[in-house]
């Protein structure tokens, strides 16, 4: 088994606790670019399966793993599924629309021949009269007046324009669990044979969507965890059940702002982060965090404040999309995000959030570890974990003491790369794995003589749910 991680070259307490996810695209589609992003602070790499080919993805995955090894740290790879393609189809020119004007939409229509605006998804199978239908990122708002023979009639509520391939939002429509498309299934088959750590599911509406995807992944023998993308009104209405069912949640603020209301997004973001901490479910804040850096080398003050707010709220991760995929300054965007994170973490008092709805063995062990570590001034917590659960529960309390996780499963090591404050290593299952890792850190001068360390382990190494031993070590 390959062991992961090299000794850190900076003190453990100087590591950022909030993680960074970067997205691959034309601006970062080579090994050197990916290596620079990972070295600059990226802990996760997102592959957007709305674009690209299997050959390109396979090449990128190899680059990411090679770069992570060169950088000496685990990196999580996220497969972001496209989901239902809620977009307009192809047509020439710009369609000008006046308030009160009627429009008709049809799946794959020929606009020039029929006058129906083409769509890339057959909306007629899902939408109903009276529901809202927004186009072009919400710039044109319409209400559905009829659905007949595959044609959806709408009435414009404001003046605007339509351009080919622009997005469609349906805040009132129930997709009844039909959000995993044929393309998604093909991509999941591909991903199950690749080195993928997380699968992000688009257009989630209920917890059942997550359950269905988990069953599908299990049938494919995939060990990838599931990220629920929160971007629909229905998801917000069902948010606690979704958080409990998911392995992580992503606050996809672009579509969410259109589906709900822009002014509601900051409140929803806070609610989701608090729920994530309560249920030990990692949270990711995404969309336009450094949008101006797509074509400028410096962020706006509002963007800096946005990142800092996510850190102050206790998000596990902040994510870059176009900034690193197609922007002119991908490396600078990651560097900027890291600077803001480190400064904010150095000047904050984490908000206290209750973890767990009711007392449990896992919660009791996690609180005992933290209280002990804080009371004795421990330099680090070293936790053995098979499934990652021990590290997740400790991280949910947002400790300022460095959290080091050691596991025998490489996949868990990589998945923990997105967990708040966790620095993870892969080592063989051993009753003294935590002790051996601590000795290794001492030998490599990451820890020093006289340092106090709290270790958490189990009598049955490599077995899920057996953490039952807490020890205090004074390093010799």
Buried (B, 14 or more C-beta within 10 A) or exposed (E): EEEBBEEBEEEBEEBBBBBBBBBBBEBBBBBEBBBBBBBBBBBBBBBBBEBBEEEEBBBBBEBBBEBBBBBBBBBBBBBBBBBBBBBBBEBEEEBEBEEEEEBBBBBEBEBEEEEBBBBBBBBBEBBEEEBBBBBBBBBBBBBBBBBEEBBBBBBBBEEBEBEBEBBBBBBBBBBEEEBBBEBBEEBBEBBBEBBBBBBBBBBBBBBBBBBBBBEBBEEBEBBBBBBBBBBBBBBBEBBBBBBBBBBBBBBBBBBBBBBBEEEBBEEBBBBBBBBBBBBBBBBBBBBBBBBBBBEBEEBEEEBBEBBBBBBBBBBBBBBBBBBBBBBEBBBBBBBBBBBBBBBBBEEBEBEEBEBBEEEEEBBEBBBEBBEBBBEEEBBBBBBBBBBBBBBBBBBBBBBBBBBBBBBBBBBBBBBBBBBBBBBBBBBEBBBEBBBBBBBBBBEEEBBEEEBBBBBBBBEBBBEEBBBEBBEEBEBE
